[in-house]
Structures are given as structure tokens and as C-alpha cells.
Amino acid sequence: MKEIIAVVRMNKTGVTKKALVEAGVAGFTAFKVEGRGKLVTNPSLILERKKELLLMAGEDQTGEAEKLITDFLVGTTLFPRRLFTILAHDEEVATIVDAIIQANKTCNNVGDGKIFILPIVDAVRVRTGETGEAAV
């Protein structure tokens, strides 16, 4: 048995749920979380992205947009994300992970999420008292 933990973009929640159902996942839990991944350290990449985001923000006399964009790019901001937890039989893990990847991969080259796979020692189905693989 394995636990699959997937952290994905909030706007990918619906397609992730659909992908999990289509992959045959019996059940899963989703949480709203905040976090951030690895920082981009290339100064030219940061400057280029800052220019793009400022253009998208339009005119802002207060400087609020520039502050938000700078905080976003230098790593002081946490981002809203969705965390999915799935219990799976060992032979199902590759299919489930692939479904999550297909649902969440973008062309942004950053921020598509992370997937963690952990071993599960035991599980118990509360309703029936079944344990181990039968409880999943």
C-alpha cells in the first residue's frame, strides 16, 4: 500500500479530480493549503517575468502591483494550492501518478506541483473493521 500526496495549482483542482476518477481511484481527500516551491535564481529570468507581469497588471499608480509581483518573484509570498491524498495498492501507483501529471502539466516551466509517494504500514476501514489491503 502507498499514500500518494499531490500538491497542485488551485485552478487544476477540477481536472485533477476528474483524472483521478477516470484512473479508477476509489477515493481521495483534498485540502486547501499554501506553500511555495523552489525559487527561480536566474536574475535575467526574474526581470523578464517581472516585465511581463507588470504589463499584464496595467497602470497602477499606488505601486501595489509591483510590490505583489516582486514578492511573488523573490519568494516571500505563499501560494494557494490544493493537496490531494490518495491511498492506493502498489500496482495502481504508476497509473495514478501518470494521471496527476497529465492533468497538471503546463507550459509555464514552473509551479506545476509535486507528487510524493509514501509507504503505508496499515489501514483500517472504520465501517467494517477490515485492515491492510482490504481496507483500501
C-alpha angles and dihedrals in degrees: 000000000000137000115221115203115191125184111197141167114280091237089058095058096101097046090045092053090048092048092051092050091047090049088058099251108168095210144338141182126229129199133187107237140165128223147116138235135219115328121243105241102184105105094203091052090050092049092048092050091046090056091050093049094046090053089051091049092056123204114347115176094186097058089232094126092051091050092049092048093047092049089048093052099042096049107252094116127081116215128220111248139167119240117204123194119196130178111211143172111253094250092055097053098087092050093049094046091049091051091052092048093049091050095048108034113113136175092247094098090218140058102026092132142247135269123208124191118201133179117248118217096199144337132204126203104219096207097054105017091236114155138199121008091351090063094058 
